[in-house]
């Protein structure tokens, strides 16, 4: 069952957001179903962001224990 282009655009709208890690403005392509990004521009930005968050949380925890 194939969707018409209008149905696909209604079901998968383009999303515009700013990457939480690097600040690049991203507009997702509504013609690609798999593109459901809403926070990070790419996987490497997401990994880098979470590394920073975890590193700082661990550092704070160690300081509180001492």
C-alpha positions as a printed NumPy array, in Angstrom:
array([[ 0.   ,  0.   ,  0.   ],
       [ 1.598,  3.22 , -1.163],
       [ 0.741,  6.579,  0.336],
       [ 0.138,  9.589, -1.826],
       [ 2.572, 12.434, -1.388],
       [-0.033, 14.538,  0.422],
       [-0.749, 11.745,  2.908],
       [ 2.982, 11.249,  3.536],
       [ 3.522, 14.977,  4.144],
       [ 0.597, 15.021,  6.574],
       [ 1.834, 11.956,  8.444],
       [ 5.556, 12.86 ,  8.412],
       [ 5.844, 16.672,  8.45 ],
       [ 9.169, 18.475,  8.14 ],
       [10.606, 19.419, 11.512],
       [12.885, 22.405, 12.129],
       [15.065, 22.418, 15.255],
       [18.428, 23.487, 16.63 ],
       [20.945, 20.785, 17.552],
       [21.306, 20.658, 21.345],
       [25.045, 20.022, 21.091],
       [26.449, 22.166, 18.241],
       [23.615, 24.648, 17.6  ],
       [23.19 , 23.961, 13.87 ],
       [19.668, 24.544, 12.562],
       [18.318, 21.34 , 11.044],
       [15.279, 20.858,  8.814],
       [14.277, 17.215,  8.476],
       [13.218, 15.941,  5.074],
       [ 9.562, 14.936,  5.142],
       [10.   , 12.671,  2.112],
       [12.133, 10.268,  4.17 ],
       [10.051,  8.308,  6.662],
       [12.937,  7.264,  8.888],
       [14.024, 10.841,  9.65 ],
       [12.422, 11.481, 13.047],
       [15.207, 13.563, 14.573],
       [14.102, 16.291, 16.978],
       [17.105, 17.065, 19.187],
       [20.505, 16.305, 17.608],
       [21.742, 16.789, 14.035],
       [23.678, 13.495, 13.956],
       [24.616, 10.483, 16.059],
       [28.092, 11.821, 16.87 ],
       [26.606, 15.022, 18.358],
       [24.276, 12.955, 20.511],
       [27.132, 10.774, 21.815],
       [29.318, 13.831, 22.501],
       [26.496, 15.573, 24.392],
       [25.835, 12.584, 26.635],
       [29.555, 12.085, 27.314],
       [29.783, 15.671, 28.562],
       [26.677, 15.35 , 30.73 ],
       [27.819, 12.064, 32.275],
       [31.364, 13.314, 32.848],
       [30.144, 16.436, 34.674],
       [27.617, 14.461, 36.737],
       [30.296, 11.979, 37.814],
       [32.661, 14.824, 38.72 ],
       [29.99 , 16.508, 40.872],
       [29.186, 13.223, 42.591],
       [32.857, 12.661, 43.483],
       [33.147, 16.204, 44.869],
       [30.057, 15.739, 47.042],
       [31.396, 12.452, 48.465],
       [34.737, 13.975, 49.418]])
